[in-house]
Amino acid sequence: MDWTSYGAFLALAALLTLLPGPDTAVAIKNTLQGGRRRGGWCLAGISTASFVQSIAAAAGLGVLIVTVEPLFLAIKYVGAAYLLFLAVQALRSARKGVYSDDTVAAGGSSPAIAGLRQGFISNICNPKVIAFYLAVLPQFLGTDPSPAAIAMYAVTFPVIGTAYLAGVVYGVNRARELFTRTRIRRIMDGVTGAALIAFGVRLATE
């Protein structure tokens, strides 16, 4: 394996991870709602979906998703609709300004299950993740890469993303006492809701 190329890919992956995206917004939303536990489960959902997408791309399934337009569009629009659904939840909370201890999430499920579900669905229904792998990986892998090299490149982005989002969850949870003040929480919910709308519209229209 060309370690120089891998180092360049590592730097690119780290840079792209730092850019705000729907995963960050969903992780913040869940951590604000249920603290470290719900944020951690949301992170687990995002990470699981990210690894699934990276493995699918490495196994060649990503080509099928990207090239079959109806399938690609269906996944994309479901993902966009789900982000908009989460945005409505956040904006509704911002408008009402009524918060509980969140021992039971909307729909009767536990906060852990809700966080896991929201994290997984929001990531797995974003086919642009697979499109990114298919567009970028060949530029670094070169011709006739070994299975070990493909696997290493494929898991790099999810690992970096998981580490970054773990820091986000930790930071938001540490500052949760500030964020749980009603006025601050309403502002944060409003900002998060607006961000999720922007990401949902962008996913649907690009």
Residue frames relative to the residue before (quaternion, step in Angstrom):
aa qw qx qy qz dx dy dz
M 1.0000 0.0000 0.0000 0.0000 0.00 0.00 0.00
D 0.4231 -0.6943 0.5259 0.2498 3.56 -1.04 0.85
W 0.2773 -0.8050 0.5046 0.1431 3.58 -0.28 1.27
T 0.5750 0.5702 -0.3842 0.4435 3.60 1.18 -0.44
S 0.6596 0.4902 -0.2948 0.4877 3.56 0.98 -0.88
Y 0.6490 0.5144 -0.3252 0.4566 3.57 0.99 -0.81
G 0.6256 0.5353 -0.3348 0.4582 3.58 1.03 -0.74
A 0.6452 0.5075 -0.3161 0.4756 3.58 1.03 -0.79
F 0.6479 0.5064 -0.3131 0.4751 3.58 1.02 -0.82
L 0.6227 0.5479 -0.3291 0.4513 3.57 1.03 -0.81
A 0.6597 0.4986 -0.3008 0.4750 3.58 0.97 -0.87
L 0.6489 0.5105 -0.3159 0.4674 3.59 0.98 -0.84
A 0.6568 0.5151 -0.3094 0.4556 3.58 0.93 -0.90
A 0.6526 0.5086 -0.3134 0.4661 3.59 0.98 -0.83
L 0.6551 0.5156 -0.3112 0.4563 3.58 0.97 -0.86
L 0.6858 0.4810 -0.2864 0.4650 3.58 0.88 -0.93
T 0.6072 0.5678 -0.3480 0.4334 3.57 1.09 -0.68
L 0.6714 0.5157 -0.2942 0.4434 3.57 1.05 -0.77
L 0.5629 0.5857 -0.4010 0.4233 3.61 1.21 -0.30
P 0.5085 -0.6535 0.4532 0.3300 3.63 -0.87 0.87
G 0.0669 0.7962 -0.5967 0.0749 3.55 -0.99 0.85
P 0.7328 -0.4291 0.2822 0.4463 3.59 -1.27 0.06
D 0.5955 0.5688 -0.3763 0.4246 3.62 1.03 -0.64
T 0.6529 0.5121 -0.3088 0.4649 3.57 0.97 -0.88
A 0.6662 0.5102 -0.3031 0.4517 3.57 0.91 -0.94
V 0.6677 0.4925 -0.3024 0.4693 3.59 0.94 -0.87
A 0.6423 0.5193 -0.3234 0.4618 3.60 1.01 -0.78
I 0.6435 0.5093 -0.3179 0.4748 3.59 0.98 -0.83
K 0.6401 0.5416 -0.3217 0.4399 3.58 0.90 -0.95
N 0.7155 0.4544 -0.2632 0.4607 3.58 0.81 -0.97
T 0.6404 0.5135 -0.3336 0.4636 3.59 1.03 -0.70
L 0.6250 0.5208 -0.3349 0.4753 3.58 1.04 -0.72
Q 0.6946 0.4910 -0.2793 0.4454 3.58 0.97 -0.83
G 0.8593 0.1083 -0.0044 0.4999 3.57 0.82 -0.93
G 0.5684 -0.6323 0.3791 0.3653 3.57 1.21 0.35
R 0.8164 -0.2801 0.1889 0.4684 3.54 -1.32 -0.33
R 0.6407 0.5471 -0.3410 0.4171 3.60 0.96 -0.82
R 0.7133 0.4212 -0.2704 0.4906 3.58 0.75 -0.98
G 0.6292 0.5301 -0.3363 0.4583 3.58 1.02 -0.75
G 0.6473 0.5256 -0.3122 0.4553 3.57 1.04 -0.80
W 0.6636 0.4832 -0.3050 0.4828 3.56 0.99 -0.78
C 0.6017 0.5353 -0.3515 0.4774 3.57 1.09 -0.66
L 0.6333 0.5258 -0.3135 0.4735 3.56 1.00 -0.87
A 0.6380 0.5265 -0.3265 0.4574 3.59 0.98 -0.82
G 0.6523 0.5152 -0.3091 0.4621 3.57 1.02 -0.80
I 0.6546 0.5069 -0.3039 0.4714 3.56 0.95 -0.91
S 0.6777 0.5028 -0.2924 0.4500 3.57 0.87 -0.97
T 0.6386 0.5259 -0.3272 0.4567 3.59 0.96 -0.85
A 0.6729 0.4902 -0.2921 0.4706 3.57 0.90 -0.93
S 0.6432 0.5300 -0.3200 0.4506 3.57 1.00 -0.82
F 0.6552 0.4904 -0.3089 0.4846 3.58 1.00 -0.81
V 0.6173 0.5389 -0.3455 0.4573 3.60 1.01 -0.76
Q 0.6762 0.4898 -0.2970 0.4632 3.57 0.91 -0.91
S 0.6593 0.5055 -0.3212 0.4546 3.59 0.93 -0.82
I 0.6524 0.4996 -0.3117 0.4772 3.59 1.01 -0.80
A 0.6307 0.5335 -0.3292 0.4574 3.59 1.03 -0.81
A 0.6539 0.5044 -0.3103 0.4709 3.56 0.98 -0.85
A 0.6757 0.4964 -0.2940 0.4589 3.58 0.92 -0.92
A 0.6997 0.4694 -0.2651 0.4688 3.58 1.09 -0.72
G 0.5806 -0.6099 0.3640 0.3981 3.56 1.28 -0.11
L 0.4963 0.6629 -0.4340 0.3549 3.60 1.25 -0.12
G 0.5732 0.6112 -0.3732 0.3982 3.57 1.15 -0.57
V 0.5969 0.5664 -0.3601 0.4395 3.57 1.09 -0.69
L 0.6338 0.5336 -0.3222 0.4580 3.57 1.01 -0.84
I 0.6798 0.4982 -0.2955 0.4499 3.58 0.85 -0.97
V 0.7085 0.4685 -0.2660 0.4559 3.57 0.90 -0.93
T 0.7297 0.4490 -0.2502 0.4509 3.60 0.95 -0.82
V 0.6596 0.4386 -0.3134 0.5238 3.61 1.15 -0.48
E 0.3254 -0.8199 0.4343 0.1827 3.55 0.04 1.34
P 0.6536 0.5076 -0.3544 0.4353 3.66 0.80 -0.80
L 0.6526 0.5076 -0.3132 0.4673 3.58 1.01 -0.80
F 0.6475 0.5222 -0.3105 0.4600 3.57 0.95 -0.91
L 0.6883 0.4805 -0.2839 0.4634 3.58 0.88 -0.97
A 0.6281 0.5396 -0.3442 0.4425 3.59 1.00 -0.79
I 0.6677 0.4846 -0.3004 0.4786 3.59 0.89 -0.92
K 0.6536 0.5341 -0.3136 0.4348 3.56 0.94 -0.92
Y 0.7133 0.4552 -0.2716 0.4585 3.59 0.83 -0.96
V 0.5968 0.5336 -0.3618 0.4777 3.59 1.11 -0.60
G 0.6562 0.5128 -0.3040 0.4627 3.58 0.96 -0.87
A 0.6578 0.5039 -0.3077 0.4677 3.57 0.96 -0.88
A 0.6525 0.5136 -0.3129 0.4610 3.57 0.97 -0.88
Y 0.6589 0.5077 -0.3187 0.4545 3.59 0.98 -0.79
L 0.6301 0.5155 -0.3362 0.4736 3.59 1.01 -0.73
L 0.6524 0.4978 -0.3154 0.4765 3.59 1.01 -0.77
F 0.6032 0.5484 -0.3460 0.4644 3.59 1.10 -0.68
L 0.6656 0.4813 -0.2951 0.4882 3.59 0.94 -0.88
A 0.6174 0.5474 -0.3408 0.4506 3.58 1.07 -0.71
V 0.6405 0.5205 -0.3210 0.4646 3.57 0.98 -0.85
Q 0.6241 0.5366 -0.3354 0.4583 3.59 1.00 -0.79
A 0.6828 0.4878 -0.2877 0.4616 3.57 0.88 -0.96
L 0.6808 0.4843 -0.2934 0.4647 3.59 0.92 -0.88
R 0.6121 0.5374 -0.3464 0.4653 3.58 1.08 -0.66
S 0.6438 0.5059 -0.3134 0.4811 3.58 1.02 -0.81
A 0.6413 0.5249 -0.3221 0.4576 3.57 1.01 -0.81
R 0.6713 0.4988 -0.3015 0.4580 3.57 0.99 -0.80
K 0.7203 0.4423 -0.2567 0.4687 3.58 0.89 -0.92
G 0.1739 -0.8243 0.5181 0.1475 3.57 0.96 -0.83
V 0.5341 0.5864 -0.4202 0.4408 3.57 1.17 0.62
Y 0.0099 0.8222 -0.5651 0.0674 3.57 -0.56 1.18
S 0.2206 -0.7529 0.6075 0.1240 3.53 -1.12 0.78
D 0.6878 -0.4517 0.3580 0.4414 3.55 -1.31 -0.22
D 0.3636 -0.7807 0.4473 0.2412 3.56 1.37 -0.06
T 0.2526 0.7681 -0.5476 0.2154 3.57 0.91 0.87
V 0.7500 0.1821 -0.1417 0.6199 3.56 1.28 -0.36
A 0.3291 -0.7563 0.5352 0.1825 3.57 -0.77 1.04
A 0.6977 -0.4342 0.3516 0.4485 3.52 -1.35 0.13
G 0.7717 0.3118 -0.2492 0.4952 3.55 -0.98 0.90
G 0.5812 -0.6343 0.3549 0.3660 3.57 1.27 0.07
S 0.5518 0.6087 -0.4102 0.3958 3.60 1.21 -0.10
S 0.5872 -0.5725 0.4298 0.3778 3.55 -1.23 0.41
P 0.6385 -0.5314 0.3808 0.4062 3.61 -1.17 0.46
A 0.6247 0.5477 -0.3458 0.4361 3.60 1.02 -0.76
I 0.6779 0.4764 -0.2892 0.4794 3.57 0.88 -0.95
A 0.6414 0.5250 -0.3254 0.4551 3.58 0.98 -0.84
G 0.6632 0.5031 -0.3050 0.4627 3.58 0.94 -0.86
L 0.6478 0.5172 -0.3071 0.4674 3.57 0.95 -0.92
R 0.6721 0.5088 -0.2919 0.4519 3.56 0.90 -0.95
Q 0.6861 0.4857 -0.2945 0.4545 3.57 0.84 -0.96
G 0.6563 0.5115 -0.3144 0.4569 3.57 0.96 -0.82
F 0.6862 0.4921 -0.2910 0.4497 3.58 0.87 -0.96
I 0.7039 0.4747 -0.2873 0.4434 3.59 0.74 -1.03
S 0.6607 0.5224 -0.3257 0.4295 3.60 0.87 -0.88
N 0.7069 0.4357 -0.2688 0.4880 3.61 1.05 -0.67
I 0.6929 0.4924 -0.2979 0.4344 3.59 0.80 -0.96
C 0.7039 0.4386 -0.2608 0.4941 3.60 1.15 -0.56
N 0.5655 0.5286 -0.4151 0.4781 3.56 1.17 0.59
P 0.1826 -0.8365 0.5063 0.1030 3.62 0.09 1.25
K 0.5116 0.6456 -0.4265 0.3737 3.58 1.23 -0.19
V 0.5405 0.5995 -0.4065 0.4281 3.57 1.23 -0.36
I 0.6748 0.4647 -0.2875 0.4961 3.57 0.93 -0.91
A 0.6232 0.5407 -0.3428 0.4492 3.58 0.99 -0.81
F 0.6165 0.5416 -0.3383 0.4606 3.58 1.07 -0.73
Y 0.6540 0.5130 -0.3167 0.4570 3.57 0.88 -0.92
L 0.6954 0.4888 -0.2834 0.4440 3.56 0.86 -0.98
A 0.6831 0.4845 -0.2883 0.4642 3.58 1.09 -0.67
V 0.7668 0.4103 -0.1929 0.4543 3.57 0.95 -0.92
L 0.6495 0.5744 -0.3404 0.3639 3.59 0.81 -0.95
P 0.6621 0.5135 -0.3447 0.4233 3.66 0.81 -0.82
Q 0.6147 0.5663 -0.3513 0.4219 3.59 1.11 -0.62
F 0.7359 0.3915 -0.2210 0.5062 3.58 1.14 -0.57
L 0.6608 0.5403 -0.3130 0.4165 3.58 1.06 -0.71
G 0.3135 -0.7573 0.5158 0.2493 3.56 1.07 -0.67
T 0.6800 -0.4763 0.3588 0.4266 3.57 -1.27 -0.32
D 0.8668 0.0666 -0.0772 0.4881 3.53 -1.15 0.82
P 0.1114 0.8116 -0.5641 0.1030 3.62 0.64 1.06
S 0.5247 -0.6235 0.4745 0.3329 3.57 -1.18 0.51
P 0.6305 -0.5303 0.3937 0.4077 3.62 -1.16 0.45
A 0.6305 0.5376 -0.3380 0.4463 3.60 1.03 -0.74
A 0.6516 0.5058 -0.3143 0.4699 3.59 0.99 -0.81
I 0.6354 0.5239 -0.3282 0.4627 3.59 0.97 -0.86
A 0.6685 0.5042 -0.2978 0.4585 3.58 0.90 -0.94
M 0.6638 0.5163 -0.3103 0.4433 3.57 0.93 -0.89
Y 0.6577 0.4891 -0.3037 0.4858 3.57 0.97 -0.85
A 0.6624 0.5440 -0.3113 0.4104 3.57 0.93 -0.94
V 0.7453 0.4061 -0.2357 0.4733 3.60 0.94 -0.82
T 0.4882 0.6938 -0.4300 0.3088 3.60 1.20 -0.31
F 0.6930 0.4886 -0.2919 0.4425 3.57 0.78 -1.00
P 0.6670 0.4828 -0.3245 0.4655 3.66 0.85 -0.80
V 0.6382 0.5279 -0.3368 0.4479 3.60 0.99 -0.78
I 0.6673 0.4827 -0.3023 0.4800 3.59 0.90 -0.90
G 0.6528 0.5215 -0.3124 0.4520 3.57 0.96 -0.86
T 0.6403 0.5244 -0.3183 0.4624 3.57 1.02 -0.81
A 0.6561 0.5095 -0.3097 0.4626 3.58 0.94 -0.88
Y 0.6589 0.5100 -0.3080 0.4593 3.57 0.96 -0.87
L 0.7022 0.4625 -0.2779 0.4645 3.59 0.82 -0.97
A 0.5698 0.5621 -0.3843 0.4601 3.59 1.15 -0.50
G 0.6440 0.5091 -0.3088 0.4803 3.57 1.07 -0.75
V 0.6272 0.5312 -0.3290 0.4649 3.58 1.06 -0.77
V 0.6623 0.5007 -0.3008 0.4691 3.58 0.88 -0.97
Y 0.6539 0.5130 -0.3103 0.4614 3.57 0.92 -0.91
G 0.6890 0.4949 -0.2878 0.4444 3.59 0.85 -0.96
V 0.6673 0.4871 -0.3007 0.4765 3.57 0.93 -0.90
N 0.6489 0.5147 -0.3226 0.4582 3.59 0.97 -0.79
R 0.6370 0.5293 -0.3254 0.4563 3.59 1.00 -0.81
A 0.7436 0.3728 -0.2067 0.5152 3.56 1.06 -0.77
R 0.3592 0.7820 -0.4594 0.2200 3.56 1.30 0.13
E 0.5760 0.5825 -0.3877 0.4227 3.60 1.07 -0.60
L 0.6558 0.4740 -0.2989 0.5059 3.56 1.09 -0.74
F 0.7046 0.4888 -0.2732 0.4359 3.56 0.85 -1.01
T 0.6686 0.5143 -0.3152 0.4349 3.60 1.11 -0.56
R 0.4314 0.6220 -0.5043 0.4154 3.58 1.21 0.14
T 0.5884 -0.6539 0.3331 0.3395 3.53 -0.71 1.14
R 0.6836 0.4906 -0.3072 0.4446 3.59 0.80 -0.94
I 0.6764 0.4797 -0.2895 0.4781 3.58 0.91 -0.94
R 0.6434 0.5301 -0.3220 0.4488 3.58 0.97 -0.87
R 0.6507 0.5094 -0.3249 0.4600 3.58 0.96 -0.80
I 0.6318 0.5166 -0.3306 0.4741 3.58 1.02 -0.75
M 0.6682 0.5031 -0.2992 0.4592 3.58 0.90 -0.94
D 0.6479 0.5050 -0.3192 0.4725 3.58 0.98 -0.81
G 0.6443 0.5251 -0.3181 0.4560 3.56 1.01 -0.80
V 0.6657 0.4921 -0.2940 0.4777 3.57 0.95 -0.91
T 0.6627 0.5019 -0.3048 0.4647 3.58 0.93 -0.90
G 0.6460 0.5212 -0.3155 0.4598 3.58 0.99 -0.83
A 0.6539 0.5042 -0.3097 0.4714 3.57 0.96 -0.86
A 0.6444 0.5190 -0.3185 0.4626 3.58 1.01 -0.81
L 0.6597 0.5041 -0.3110 0.4626 3.59 0.96 -0.83
I 0.6057 0.5339 -0.3504 0.4747 3.59 1.08 -0.66
A 0.6597 0.5136 -0.3057 0.4556 3.56 0.90 -0.95
F 0.6781 0.4800 -0.2966 0.4710 3.59 0.92 -0.89
G 0.6473 0.5257 -0.3210 0.4490 3.59 1.01 -0.78
V 0.6610 0.4926 -0.2981 0.4812 3.57 0.95 -0.90
R 0.6487 0.5224 -0.3148 0.4552 3.56 0.97 -0.85
L 0.6498 0.5145 -0.3162 0.4616 3.57 0.96 -0.86
A 0.6980 0.4904 -0.2742 0.4440 3.58 0.96 -0.88
T 0.7705 0.4100 -0.1926 0.4485 3.57 0.99 -0.80
E 0.6561 0.5196 -0.3337 0.4338 3.61 1.11 -0.44
